[in-house]
Structure formats: C-alpha cells, structure tokens
Amino acid sequence: MSKAPSNGRQLLSGIEASGTFPVEYRFAHAKNGNRHLVVVFANFSAPHDYGWSNGVFDNVRANILWIRDRFDGMNSYYLCKEMDFSLERSVAGLVFNVMNALELTPDDVTMWGGSKGGSAALYFGLRYGFRNIVSIVPQFLVGTYVKKVHPKVARFMLGEGVPEENVRIVDAILPDLVRSETNRGANIYLLSSPQDEQYKEQVEPFLALFQRYENFNFIYSESPFITDHTQVTRRNVPALMGIVNLLADGTPPRLGYVRNGYEEPDRDRSAINSYLSSTSVVRGAEFPKPVVTAPAFQEEVRRDAVRFTGYAQGAVRVIVWEHGKYLGQTDVAADGSWSWELGRAWSKGKHPVKIYAVDAAGFQTERTEVHFTAVDSPSGAAVPAGSGMPGMDRGAVLSTVGQSAAAPVVLEPVAHEQVMDSRVVFTGAATGAAQVGFRENGVLLGGAAVAPNGSWSWDSGWAWAAGMHVVDVFAVDASGAESPVTQIPFAVMNAASAGAAATPYYGGNY
C-alpha cells in the first residue's frame, strides 16, 4: 500500500519478480531531485522485516530503497535458501534495476544496514562494487551466528540438519570477500563497540582485513550507557544520519574536504516511475480485486452476526482493513471462495471496510470497498448479495423485495475488460440459484447450471465479434424466478474475424 509519510514523501511498495525469488521493496523519491540512492537492509527485529522504517530516514535527502528480508516466510541475510544463492542474485537484481531506472551508477549508491542488515550491506556493497557502505554492528561469521542464535533461520539458509560444512561455507563468505580486496576503493563506515556482546567473536578478529582499503572508517563507540548489541546503534543514529546525508551530497567524509549539493530538481523521473509502476505490489486488471457477496451495500446487519463472504480468483488470502487499521485476514479456497468474521461484535453504526486479495507471490489487488451498518436488530429487507462486484454501481443496486434470487456475481470477464481472444468464458457465482442465463441486446445466448457450491462457468462455443459487447447475466432459482441482471460490458480485442457475430442460442432450457 502506498502512503504519504509526515514529511510528504510518498512511500511506494512493489515486488521485483524477475528473479528466482520475488523480492519485496518500499521506495521513496529523493528530496529536491537529489542524485543518490540509499539501499536499506533489515535487522532481525525490524517490523515486517523492513529495516529502519520508523521515520529515521525522513530527513535523508536521497532516494531510499528498503528491501524486505522475508522469503517463503523466513529471514535469509539476503543470501540463500538451503544454500541456493539465486536468492542473493534476485536481491541484487532489484538494486541494479532501481539504480538503472534512476540513471545512477554504483558510485551513486550507499548500502546501509545494522546487525543482519549490516552484514548484508557490507557483503552486497563489496561484492557488487557499490561505492559507499554503512555497516552497523555486523556479523562476519554468519553461519555460526545463525546456528547458535537463530536455529530456524539456520535451517532455512543452510538446509535441514544445518550441515557443518554449510556453516563453514557461509562463515567464510564475508571474511573471504573482504580479504580479496575486490572493492578496495569503497568508502566504508563500520560501527561497533566493545559493549556489544558480539564484538569479540564477530567483529574484532576481522578489522585487520581492511588495512589496505583506501577509505575504511571504523567508528569505535564506547560508553557506559551502551549495554548491549542494539544500544550501539541507538546511541549513534544522529551521527550516522549525518554521514548518509554527506554521501547523498557526493561527499564521502574525509578530513579537510566538503562538498554540498548534487541535486537536479527538474530531472526527468519517467524511467524510475515506469519501473516502480511495473513492479508495484498492487496489480491492476490482470489481478481483479475481490468480489464481496455479503454483506451487501448499505445493508443493516446485526452487529454480532456480521460475516463477510466472496470470491477472489487467483488469490491465496484476503485482508480486511477499516480506517487504515488492520482487522484480519482469511485464506481463499481452491475455488476462489472465502469467508471471514471479526470474532467480536462490531460497534454500532456505519462501517466503511476495505478488502484486498494477495496472491502466492505477495502481489495485491486494488481495494474493494464494503459499506454496511451494524445494528442491534435489522429494520428491513437486505440489499441483494453481489452488489460488491467489480463494475457495478453499488448505489443503484435493486432491492430484493419481491425477487426470488439475487443478481449473480460475475468473476470473468471483469466489467470493461479488454479480452484478448475471440473465445470468451464467463465464470462466477450465484448462491441459491439453479441456473444462470445470458442475453445480449435482448437475445438469449445460452445458460449454465450452478454447482452446489454456487459456482458456474459458461463458454458459448463460438468466436465473439471484435468490438464492444454488453451481456446481461441473470440467475434463475428452482421455481423458475429470475433475479435482477448483472450487466457486463467488455471489448473483444483479438477476434478471429472482425465480421464474426455471436451465434445466439434459441430455445431450450437455461
């Protein structure tokens, strides 16, 4: 979800899915056109596995890219899953794609992180040739550390049983990289403290490896107020932010030399905006937002009996929010159906609820809004289920008084969809109905039986003509009573023949 923080910089979310592992990210544009990128890696205690996302970067002038360390539900040091280092390459791919979209070079990038993120910042900065690295209380012996302190992460990274050989391999990755002097010209700022319980084993033995680096800066923080690993960072945040802003201005801190500026406020953003749009976590028409079949629009519902139901094709779960507050989530069944209850009575009054669906890779749909009123006792007839379907005007939903069946839900095609094939398959749901029927321009086209779970599917069997179509879909109950129609306008963009017309269905039962 995108939001504008208090400082006015919009926070954009996305997923880079071109690599073996989908990589989730957040991004904020630079202030005043600053020509720098800060890449932020997360520590173990980071909320939602996004490090430094508590506003500490609000006053940093650069573009900010936060990378989430959450792969198949686990942390990974951004390195590997069961020794599969294509995870690392997927993360690097995201960084280079953002860098290139901003028209920057590795000299214009700062890698930043603390603890686990500090190890990642140092590794990715050296391994991939980035100019600036801020590494705060890192671990150098990563394999040993996760084996001792984070056994679940160790199994995820190193494999079941955590083979000792794999521990040694991952232990050697960072020390060997530093020893090789692959990126000796990097501007490195490494922070640690003797009060850090990890210092003696994880940092001090490796400091001598940096002797030949051209601008290695070891920030040795010693204070009686530092009591543990996390306190080292907290005591030094203001100074570290100053270093980052100097780097963003193109000034690696060096005695006797200062440069300010490095801004292009009018620079064309089209490339980075295009990349952010194409990798946005929120998908458009290709991942339709969930359909809500209950409660209906503006329905009065007894406040201790509110139950949401609907369909979300291609999703693994749906998530429910109100007034920006997370309420809950539920899994989506194989047929696309879902249901969810709050688990307590709702407060009396109107409730504007937003629901979105998420697929297996973490992509999200647009939000479906559901408005209902929680009451002690409903006063009248309900508005028909299905009013939450895409493309319908919820304010124009008909009452069910005198109707035997509710308007059917149509999942495919989505209203106003551009169908890229002359074969159009309709799918949907019609709870309590026996059949659904289809008309265009008043002509009956055909019908389909409704399965016991309420789902249905219909394929006309002919090639639809290119151009616009408006199909009325209606449900029929066991007594033969028709429901109000659900109108689906759509365009056929790739018909087999421009002159081919839909062959109407005459006669027979629907």
C-alpha positions as CSV (number, residue, x, y, z in Angstrom):
1,M,0.0,0.0,0.0
2,S,1.2,3.5,-0.8
3,K,1.1,6.2,1.7
4,A,2.5,9.7,2.3
5,P,4.6,9.9,5.5
6,S,4.5,13.0,7.7
7,N,7.4,14.6,5.7
8,G,5.4,14.4,2.5
9,R,7.4,11.7,0.7
10,Q,5.2,9.1,-0.8
11,L,6.1,5.5,0.2
12,L,5.7,3.1,-2.8
13,S,5.6,-0.7,-2.4
14,G,6.5,-3.3,-5.0
15,I,7.8,-6.7,-5.8
16,E,10.7,-7.5,-8.2
17,A,9.6,-10.8,-9.6
18,S,12.0,-11.3,-12.5
19,G,14.5,-13.4,-10.5
20,T,14.2,-16.8,-8.9
21,F,12.9,-15.3,-5.7
22,P,10.3,-12.5,-5.6
23,V,11.8,-9.5,-3.6
24,E,9.5,-7.1,-1.8
25,Y,10.5,-3.5,-1.5
26,R,9.5,0.0,-0.5
27,F,10.7,3.2,-2.2
28,A,10.7,6.9,-1.5
29,H,11.8,9.5,-4.1
30,A,14.7,11.8,-3.2
31,K,14.1,15.3,-1.9
32,N,14.7,18.2,-4.3
33,G,16.0,15.9,-7.0
34,N,19.0,14.5,-5.1
35,R,21.0,12.2,-7.3
36,H,21.8,9.4,-4.8
37,L,20.3,6.1,-3.7
38,V,20.4,4.6,-0.2
39,V,19.6,0.8,-0.1
40,V,18.4,-0.3,3.4
41,F,18.7,-3.9,4.7
42,A,16.8,-5.1,7.7
43,N,17.9,-6.4,11.1
44,F,16.2,-9.3,12.9
45,S,13.9,-7.1,14.9
46,A,12.7,-4.9,12.1
47,P,8.9,-4.5,11.9
48,H,7.6,-6.6,8.9
49,D,11.2,-7.3,8.0
50,Y,11.7,-3.8,6.6
51,G,14.7,-2.2,8.5
52,W,14.8,1.4,9.6
53,S,11.2,2.1,8.5
54,N,10.3,4.1,11.6
55,G,10.9,7.5,10.1
56,V,14.6,7.7,10.8
57,F,15.3,8.3,7.1
58,D,12.7,11.1,6.8
59,N,15.4,13.8,6.7
60,V,17.8,12.0,4.4
61,R,17.8,13.7,1.0
62,A,18.5,10.7,-1.2
63,N,16.2,8.2,-2.8
64,I,15.5,5.4,-0.3
65,L,15.1,1.7,-1.2
66,W,14.0,-0.6,1.6
67,I,14.4,-4.3,0.9
68,R,12.4,-6.8,2.8
69,D,14.2,-9.9,4.2
70,R,11.2,-12.3,4.0
71,F,11.4,-15.2,1.7
72,D,9.0,-18.1,2.0
73,G,8.2,-16.8,5.4
74,M,11.8,-16.7,6.7
75,N,14.8,-14.4,7.1
76,S,17.8,-15.2,4.9
77,Y,20.5,-12.5,5.4
78,Y,19.5,-11.7,1.8
79,L,21.9,-14.6,0.8
80,C,20.4,-18.0,0.3
81,K,17.7,-20.6,0.9
82,E,19.1,-24.1,1.5
83,M,22.4,-22.9,0.0
84,D,20.6,-21.7,-3.1
85,F,22.3,-18.3,-3.7
86,S,20.0,-17.3,-6.5
87,L,18.2,-15.5,-3.7
88,E,21.2,-13.2,-3.4
89,R,21.1,-12.6,-7.1
90,S,17.4,-11.8,-7.0
91,V,18.1,-9.1,-4.4
92,A,21.0,-7.7,-6.4
93,G,18.8,-7.6,-9.5
94,L,16.3,-5.4,-7.7
95,V,19.0,-3.0,-6.6
96,F,20.5,-2.7,-10.1
97,N,17.1,-2.3,-11.7
98,V,16.2,0.6,-9.4
99,M,19.7,2.1,-9.8
100,N,19.5,1.9,-13.6
101,A,15.9,3.4,-13.6
102,L,17.3,6.4,-11.7
103,E,20.2,6.6,-14.2
104,L,22.7,6.3,-11.5
105,T,26.0,4.3,-11.2
106,P,27.3,2.2,-8.3
107,D,29.3,5.3,-7.3
108,D,26.0,7.0,-6.5
109,V,24.7,4.3,-4.2
110,T,25.1,3.7,-0.4
111,M,24.4,0.3,1.1
112,W,23.1,0.6,4.7
113,G,22.2,-1.8,7.4
114,G,22.5,-2.8,11.0
115,S,23.3,-6.3,12.5
116,K,22.0,-8.8,10.0
117,G,21.4,-5.8,7.7
118,G,24.9,-4.6,8.4
119,S,26.4,-7.9,7.2
120,A,24.2,-7.6,4.1
121,A,25.2,-4.0,3.4
122,L,28.9,-4.9,3.6
123,Y,28.5,-8.0,1.5
124,F,26.5,-6.5,-1.3
125,G,28.5,-3.3,-1.2
126,L,31.8,-5.1,-1.7
127,R,30.5,-8.0,-3.9
128,Y,28.8,-5.8,-6.4
129,G,31.1,-2.8,-6.4
130,F,28.9,-0.1,-4.7
131,R,30.9,2.9,-3.7
132,N,29.5,3.6,-0.2
133,I,28.8,1.2,2.7
134,V,27.5,1.9,6.2
135,S,27.7,-1.3,8.2
136,I,26.5,-1.1,11.8
137,V,27.3,-3.9,14.3
138,P,27.5,-6.6,11.6
139,Q,28.2,-10.3,12.0
140,F,31.1,-11.7,9.9
141,L,30.7,-15.4,10.8
142,V,27.1,-15.6,9.6
143,G,26.8,-19.4,9.6
144,T,28.0,-19.8,13.1
145,Y,25.8,-16.9,14.3
146,V,22.5,-18.2,12.9
147,K,23.3,-21.8,14.1
148,K,23.8,-20.5,17.7
149,V,21.2,-17.7,17.9
150,H,18.6,-18.3,15.2
151,P,18.2,-22.0,14.5
152,K,15.1,-21.6,12.3
153,V,17.0,-19.2,10.1
154,A,19.9,-21.6,10.1
155,R,17.7,-24.4,8.8
156,F,16.2,-22.2,6.1
157,M,19.6,-20.9,4.9
158,L,21.9,-23.9,5.4
159,G,19.5,-26.8,5.0
160,E,17.8,-29.3,7.2
161,G,20.1,-30.5,10.0
162,V,22.4,-27.5,9.4
163,P,25.3,-29.4,8.0
164,E,28.7,-28.2,9.5
165,E,30.1,-28.0,6.0
166,N,27.5,-25.4,5.1
167,V,28.1,-23.5,8.3
168,R,31.8,-23.2,7.3
169,I,31.0,-22.1,3.8
170,V,28.7,-19.3,4.9
171,D,31.1,-18.3,7.7
172,A,33.8,-17.8,5.0
173,I,31.7,-15.7,2.6
174,L,32.2,-12.2,4.2
175,P,35.8,-12.6,5.5
176,D,37.0,-14.0,2.2
177,L,35.3,-11.2,0.3
178,V,37.0,-8.5,2.4
179,R,40.3,-10.4,2.2
180,S,40.1,-10.4,-1.6
181,E,40.0,-6.6,-1.7
182,T,37.5,-6.8,-4.6
183,N,36.2,-3.3,-4.0
184,R,39.2,-1.7,-2.2
185,G,38.2,1.9,-3.2
186,A,34.8,1.7,-1.4
187,N,34.0,4.3,1.3
188,I,33.3,2.0,4.3
189,Y,31.9,3.2,7.6
190,L,31.8,0.3,10.1
191,L,30.4,0.9,13.6
192,S,30.9,-1.4,16.6
193,S,31.6,-1.3,20.3
194,P,33.3,-3.4,23.0
195,Q,29.9,-3.3,24.8
196,D,28.4,-5.3,22.0
197,E,28.3,-8.9,23.2
198,Q,29.1,-10.0,19.6
199,Y,32.2,-7.8,19.2
200,K,34.9,-10.2,20.3
201,E,33.8,-13.1,18.1
202,Q,32.1,-11.4,15.2
203,V,33.9,-8.1,14.5
204,E,37.3,-7.6,16.2
205,P,39.1,-10.5,14.6
206,F,38.3,-9.2,11.1
207,L,39.2,-5.5,11.4
208,A,42.8,-6.0,10.2
209,L,41.5,-7.3,6.9
210,F,40.6,-3.7,6.0
211,Q,44.1,-2.3,6.3
212,R,44.6,-1.8,2.6
213,Y,41.2,-0.2,1.9
214,E,41.5,3.4,0.8
215,N,38.8,4.9,2.9
216,F,37.9,2.5,5.7
217,N,36.5,4.2,8.7
218,F,36.0,2.3,12.0
219,I,33.6,4.1,14.3
220,Y,34.5,2.7,17.8
221,S,31.7,3.6,20.1
222,E,32.4,3.1,23.8
223,S,30.1,4.4,26.6
224,P,28.8,3.2,30.0
225,F,25.3,3.9,28.6
226,I,25.7,1.2,25.9
227,T,24.6,-2.1,27.4
228,D,24.1,-4.4,24.5
229,H,24.1,-5.0,20.8
230,T,21.1,-2.9,19.9
231,Q,22.1,0.0,22.1
232,V,25.3,0.6,20.0
233,T,23.1,1.6,17.1
234,R,20.6,3.7,19.1
235,R,23.4,5.8,20.6
236,N,24.9,6.6,17.2
237,V,21.9,7.2,14.9
238,P,22.3,11.1,14.6
239,A,26.0,10.8,13.6
240,L,25.2,8.0,11.1
241,M,22.4,10.1,9.5
242,G,24.9,12.9,9.1
243,I,27.3,10.5,7.2
244,V,24.5,9.4,4.9
245,N,23.5,12.9,4.0
246,L,27.1,13.7,3.2
247,L,27.3,10.7,1.0
248,A,24.0,11.7,-0.6
249,D,25.6,15.1,-1.4
250,G,28.5,13.3,-3.0
251,T,30.9,13.9,-0.1
252,P,32.5,10.8,1.4
253,P,33.6,12.2,4.8
254,R,37.3,12.9,4.6
255,L,39.3,15.4,6.7
256,G,39.6,18.8,5.0
257,Y,37.2,18.3,2.1
258,V,33.5,19.0,2.0
259,R,31.1,19.2,-1.0
260,N,27.4,20.0,-0.8
261,G,24.6,19.8,-3.4
262,Y,24.4,17.1,-6.1
263,E,20.8,17.9,-6.8
264,E,18.8,18.0,-10.1
265,P,15.3,19.0,-9.0
266,D,13.9,19.1,-12.6
267,R,15.4,15.8,-13.7
268,D,13.1,13.5,-15.7
269,R,11.6,10.8,-13.5
270,S,9.9,8.8,-16.2
271,A,12.3,5.8,-16.1
272,I,12.1,5.2,-12.4
273,N,8.3,5.9,-12.3
274,S,7.9,3.3,-15.1
275,Y,9.9,0.8,-13.2
276,L,8.0,1.4,-9.9
277,S,4.7,1.1,-11.7
278,S,5.7,-2.1,-13.5
279,T,6.8,-3.7,-10.2
280,S,4.1,-2.2,-8.0
281,V,2.8,-4.6,-5.3
282,V,-0.7,-3.5,-6.3
283,R,-1.7,-5.1,-9.6
284,G,-4.4,-3.7,-12.0
285,A,-6.8,-5.5,-14.2
286,E,-4.6,-8.6,-14.5
287,F,-5.4,-9.4,-10.8
288,P,-9.0,-8.4,-10.2
289,K,-10.0,-7.1,-6.8
290,P,-12.0,-9.4,-4.6
291,V,-15.8,-9.7,-5.0
292,V,-17.8,-9.4,-1.9
293,T,-21.1,-11.2,-1.9
294,A,-22.0,-10.3,1.7
295,P,-22.7,-8.0,3.4
296,A,-24.5,-6.1,0.7
297,F,-24.0,-2.4,0.0
298,Q,-25.5,-0.3,2.9
299,E,-27.0,-3.5,4.4
300,E,-28.1,-3.4,8.0
301,V,-26.5,-6.4,9.8
302,R,-26.9,-7.4,13.4
303,R,-23.6,-6.4,14.8
304,D,-22.8,-9.7,16.4
305,A,-23.6,-11.6,13.2
306,V,-21.5,-9.9,10.5
307,R,-19.9,-12.4,8.2
308,F,-18.1,-11.4,5.0
309,T,-18.2,-13.8,2.1
310,G,-17.0,-13.5,-1.5
311,Y,-14.7,-14.7,-4.3
312,A,-11.1,-13.8,-5.1
313,Q,-9.8,-15.6,-8.1
314,G,-6.0,-16.3,-8.2
315,A,-5.6,-15.2,-4.6
316,V,-4.3,-17.2,-1.5
317,R,-5.8,-14.8,1.1
318,V,-7.9,-11.7,1.6
319,I,-7.1,-9.0,4.1
320,V,-9.6,-6.7,5.8
321,W,-9.0,-3.0,6.9
322,E,-11.1,-0.2,8.3
323,H,-10.0,3.4,8.8
324,G,-6.4,2.4,8.0
325,K,-6.4,-0.3,10.7
326,Y,-5.8,-3.9,10.0
327,L,-8.7,-6.1,11.2
328,G,-7.8,-9.6,10.0
329,Q,-7.4,-12.0,7.1
330,T,-8.5,-15.3,5.8
331,D,-7.4,-18.0,3.3
332,V,-9.0,-18.3,-0.1
333,A,-10.3,-21.8,-1.0
334,A,-9.2,-23.5,-4.2
335,D,-12.5,-22.5,-6.0
336,G,-11.8,-18.8,-5.1
337,S,-14.4,-18.6,-2.3
338,W,-13.6,-17.1,1.1
339,S,-15.4,-16.0,4.3
340,W,-14.3,-14.0,7.3
341,E,-15.7,-12.9,10.7
342,L,-14.2,-10.3,13.1
343,G,-14.6,-12.6,16.1
344,R,-16.4,-10.0,18.2
345,A,-19.4,-7.7,17.8
346,W,-18.9,-4.6,15.7
347,S,-19.6,-1.2,17.1
348,K,-23.0,0.3,16.2
349,G,-23.1,2.5,13.2
350,K,-21.8,2.7,9.6
351,H,-18.6,0.8,8.7
352,P,-16.5,1.5,5.5
353,V,-14.4,-1.6,5.2
354,K,-11.7,-2.1,2.6
355,I,-10.7,-5.6,1.4
356,Y,-7.9,-6.7,-0.9
357,A,-6.6,-10.0,-2.1
358,V,-3.0,-11.3,-2.1
359,D,-1.5,-14.0,-4.4
360,A,1.2,-16.5,-3.6
361,A,4.0,-14.1,-4.7
362,G,2.7,-11.3,-2.5
363,F,1.1,-9.2,-5.2
364,Q,-2.1,-7.3,-4.1
365,T,-5.3,-6.3,-5.8
366,E,-6.9,-2.9,-5.8
367,R,-9.2,-2.4,-2.8
368,T,-12.9,-3.4,-2.7
369,E,-14.9,-1.1,-0.5
370,V,-17.8,-2.5,1.5
371,H,-20.2,-0.2,3.3
372,F,-22.6,-1.7,5.9
373,T,-24.3,-0.6,9.1
374,A,-24.0,-2.6,12.3
375,V,-27.2,-2.6,14.3
376,D,-28.8,-4.3,17.3
377,S,-31.7,-5.5,15.1
378,P,-32.0,-5.1,11.3
379,S,-35.0,-3.0,10.4
380,G,-35.8,-4.1,6.8
381,A,-35.0,-6.2,3.8
382,A,-31.4,-6.6,2.7
383,V,-29.9,-5.3,-0.4
384,P,-29.0,-8.2,-2.7
385,A,-25.8,-10.0,-2.4
386,G,-23.4,-9.5,-5.3
387,S,-23.6,-5.7,-5.1
388,G,-19.9,-5.6,-4.4
389,M,-18.9,-7.0,-7.8
390,P,-16.5,-5.1,-10.0
391,G,-18.0,-2.7,-12.4
392,M,-21.4,-2.3,-10.7
393,D,-22.8,0.9,-9.3
394,R,-23.4,0.0,-5.7
395,G,-25.7,3.0,-5.3
396,A,-28.0,1.6,-7.9
397,V,-28.4,-1.9,-6.6
398,L,-32.0,-3.1,-6.6
399,S,-33.9,-4.3,-3.5
400,T,-34.6,-8.0,-3.2
401,V,-38.2,-7.4,-2.1
402,G,-40.3,-9.5,-4.5
403,Q,-37.3,-11.2,-6.0
404,S,-36.6,-14.9,-5.6
405,A,-32.9,-14.8,-6.5
406,A,-30.0,-12.3,-6.0
407,A,-28.1,-11.0,-9.0
408,P,-25.3,-13.3,-9.9
409,V,-21.6,-12.5,-9.3
410,V,-19.5,-12.4,-12.4
411,L,-15.8,-13.0,-11.9
412,E,-14.8,-13.3,-15.6
413,P,-14.8,-11.3,-17.7
414,V,-14.4,-8.3,-15.4
415,A,-16.6,-5.3,-16.3
416,H,-14.9,-3.1,-19.0
417,E,-12.2,-5.7,-19.5
418,Q,-10.4,-5.9,-22.9
419,V,-10.5,-9.6,-23.8
420,M,-7.6,-10.5,-26.0
421,D,-9.2,-13.6,-27.5
422,S,-12.3,-14.3,-29.5
423,R,-13.2,-17.1,-27.1
424,V,-14.9,-15.6,-24.1
425,V,-15.5,-17.7,-21.0
426,F,-17.8,-16.5,-18.3
427,T,-17.4,-17.6,-14.7
428,G,-18.9,-16.6,-11.4
429,A,-21.2,-17.4,-8.5
430,A,-24.9,-17.5,-7.9
431,T,-25.7,-18.6,-4.4
432,G,-29.1,-20.3,-4.1
433,A,-29.7,-20.4,-7.8
434,A,-30.2,-23.4,-10.1
435,Q,-29.0,-21.9,-13.4
436,V,-27.7,-18.7,-14.9
437,G,-28.6,-17.2,-18.3
438,F,-27.0,-14.8,-20.7
439,R,-28.6,-12.2,-23.0
440,E,-27.2,-9.6,-25.4
441,N,-29.5,-6.9,-26.9
442,G,-32.4,-8.8,-25.5
443,V,-31.4,-12.1,-27.3
444,L,-30.9,-15.2,-25.2
445,L,-27.4,-16.5,-25.8
446,G,-27.4,-19.6,-23.5
447,G,-27.2,-20.8,-20.0
448,A,-25.3,-22.9,-17.5
449,A,-26.1,-25.0,-14.4
450,V,-25.0,-23.7,-11.0
451,A,-22.8,-26.1,-8.9
452,P,-23.8,-27.0,-5.3
453,N,-21.2,-24.5,-4.0
454,G,-22.7,-21.7,-6.1
455,S,-20.1,-21.5,-8.8
456,W,-20.8,-21.6,-12.5
457,S,-19.0,-21.4,-15.8
458,W,-20.2,-20.8,-19.4
459,D,-18.5,-21.0,-22.8
460,S,-20.6,-20.0,-25.7
461,G,-18.7,-22.2,-28.1
462,W,-18.4,-19.5,-30.8
463,A,-15.9,-16.8,-31.7
464,W,-17.2,-13.4,-30.5
465,A,-17.1,-10.5,-32.9
466,A,-14.4,-7.8,-32.3
467,G,-15.6,-4.7,-30.5
468,M,-17.8,-3.9,-27.6
469,H,-20.4,-6.3,-26.1
470,V,-22.8,-5.8,-23.2
471,V,-24.1,-9.1,-21.8
472,D,-26.8,-9.3,-19.2
473,V,-26.3,-12.2,-16.8
474,F,-29.2,-13.4,-14.6
475,A,-29.8,-16.2,-12.2
476,V,-32.8,-18.5,-12.0
477,D,-33.9,-20.3,-8.9
478,A,-35.5,-23.7,-8.6
479,S,-39.0,-22.3,-9.1
480,G,-38.0,-20.5,-12.3
481,A,-38.0,-17.0,-10.9
482,E,-35.3,-14.7,-12.5
483,S,-33.0,-12.4,-10.5
484,P,-32.0,-8.9,-11.4
485,V,-29.3,-8.9,-14.0
486,T,-25.6,-8.2,-13.7
487,Q,-24.5,-6.2,-16.7
488,I,-21.0,-6.9,-18.0
489,P,-19.7,-4.6,-20.7
490,F,-16.4,-5.9,-22.3
491,A,-14.4,-5.5,-25.5
492,V,-13.1,-8.3,-27.7
493,M,-9.7,-7.1,-29.0
494,N,-8.4,-10.2,-30.9
495,A,-11.4,-11.8,-32.6
496,A,-10.8,-14.4,-35.2
497,S,-12.8,-12.4,-37.7
498,A,-14.0,-8.9,-37.5
499,G,-17.2,-9.9,-39.1
500,A,-17.9,-12.9,-37.0
501,A,-21.0,-12.4,-34.9
502,A,-22.1,-14.1,-31.8
503,T,-24.3,-17.0,-32.6
504,P,-27.4,-16.6,-30.3
505,Y,-28.9,-19.5,-28.5
506,Y,-32.6,-20.1,-29.3
507,G,-34.8,-22.4,-27.4
508,G,-34.1,-24.9,-24.7
509,N,-33.7,-24.6,-21.0
510,Y,-31.1,-22.3,-19.5
